[in-house]
Amino acid sequence: MRFDFETMLASERYRLLLATVLPRPIAWVTTCDRGGVVNAAPFSFFNVFGSDPATVGVGIGSKGPAEPKDTRANIRETEQFVVNLVPFSLAQEMRVTSIAFPRGVEEPAEAGLSLAASERVAVPRIAQAPVSMECSFMQEIALGSFGLVLGKIVMVHVSDEAVIDAGRQHVDASKLDLIGRMEGAWYTKTRDRFEMPPIALNDWNAERSARHIASEST
């Protein structure tokens, strides 16, 4: 099947992207407005985009025409946010924070989450999250009704039990037990993995030569 994005509605493109770009990591973003009200919301148009500077990108939509979601509005106001990652144990709490509460409602309280003070930004992090990245705002790229918010990571918190060797930055991903977003209302766990070490060029060339010699001798 071919899908011509030039002729499709934005809502149709959105549904197809959600159904095919899988799995997607989830940014559970905490922000504050100028009055200190804490917002938390999950976004799966998210990833990291480099390490110097360490950069996160989160695609954040709008409630309606010219009405950005609370997360986007708060980042514009304070230029700070925290990206928390979602473990399976907090899947239901994350689900609660995705409810379309009116502005001014604190989603962490609604979901029964605890907050912990961040070190480099004023926005608190979710205490139970196995990974939290404190971020300062870099820029926002307008993408129609979406905004691609880029942030510089200034501090990362990782659960002690998941850290194998802090000096070498070795982390046991299975102990993070993160989840990812699939299509519709479906999510996935990340503990079911398989390993494929990278292939060195010399090894690849040696293997090709061996195959070539073997084929000529038959």
Secondary structure, 3 states (H helix, E strand, C coil): CCCCCCCCCHHHHHHHHHHHCCCEECEEEEEECCCCCEEEEEECCEEEEEECCEEEEEEECEEECCEECHHHHHHHHHCEEEEECCEHHHHHHHHHHCCCCCCCCCHHHHCCCCEECCCCCCCCEECCCCEEEEEEEEEEEEECCEEEEEEEEEEEEECHHHEEECCCCEECHHHHCEEEECCCCCEEECCCCCCCCCCCHHHHHHHHHHHHHHHHCC
